[in-house]
Amino acid sequence: MKTLLRLSAALAILMTALPAQAGTQGRVTGKVTDSAGKPIEGVTVTVTTPAIKNFKLSTKTSSDGRYGLIVNDATLPYRIHFEKEGYVPVESEKKLSTVEIKTVDQTLLKPSEAPAGKGGSPGAAAAPSGNDQAALAYNAGVDLMNSGDKAGADAKFREAVGKNPDLPQGWQALTSLAYDRKDWAHVVEYGQKATDLDPTMTSLYGMMADAAAKSGDKKAAADFRKKFEDANPDTPEMLYNKGIEAFNKKKSKDAEDFLAKAVEAKPDFALAHYYLALSAMNNKHNAVAREHFQKYLELDPNGSEAGTAKELLPLVK
């Protein structure tokens, strides 16, 4: 059975939300118990559907072993996954209803209680495979990360990649933790492992570039920075950097164009408003300059450039 990987809010990984659909909502509820019938608190209950990529709802059971979830479209097929460290995870497919609450109770067994082969009790699962053990360790790391225990999370993520060295999410998490503690050499090492396994993890190139620069490796820093910029050409930060580069080269028109796109993408980007105002002022676009000086002062009235902005504002009236 494949164990699902959870995502940590602390690592800033976001899942796609689904729009509500009137009249198709469904509810699922139930109770999770052990082999003796006692409720199990803290079981992670995850609902997914093969019909929608990246869709996932998750909750934990309360002290009485109960849980409840609402899905937006009960007409789709769903999989319900039950998991807690120390128990064998279980997953099954369920058909929900748009008119009544679906009850799905579940018994979880400890590995020593799980049957070795076929013919076991209903709902029992085989012992976790190596990859499932890696996913369980990773998920435990996510829980520790979300609770603020970075040292504990680091140990669990190391356990995860030890059991499955091809787990990019584990290397990604280790990269972020290494960056947090300023362990520059491991930021580059772990980030390289993650991006080799999953080339879509391009956000790591920014951390790797910074780590290489702080380690004194200018060539590696430039290479990672180029990879990051190539993969993220239209982020507000990239547009801002291009605008500042053009501004410093006295290419005011290009600077104004890049910075205008930056504040369009991120309206609360205070410094981008300030330099957009300067670029517009150089281009004699006084109305634009006035608008963005004012916006800068509104967003950051005590900012590093607030004094200059207040001095220049009367000149573009």
SULURNOR-V265974 format. One line per field, one symbol per residue. burial: # if it has 9 or more other C-alpha atoms within 8 Angstrom, else .. A space follows every 10 residues. Layout:
burial: ???
This chain:
burial: #.#...##.. .......... ...####### ####....## #########. ....##.### #########. .######### ####..#### #...####.. ##...##### #..##....# ...###.#.. ########## ######..## .######### #.##..##.# #########. ..######.# #.###.#... ##.####### ###...#..# #####.###. .#..##.### .######... ########## ###.....## .######### #...##.### #######..# .....#..## ..#..#.
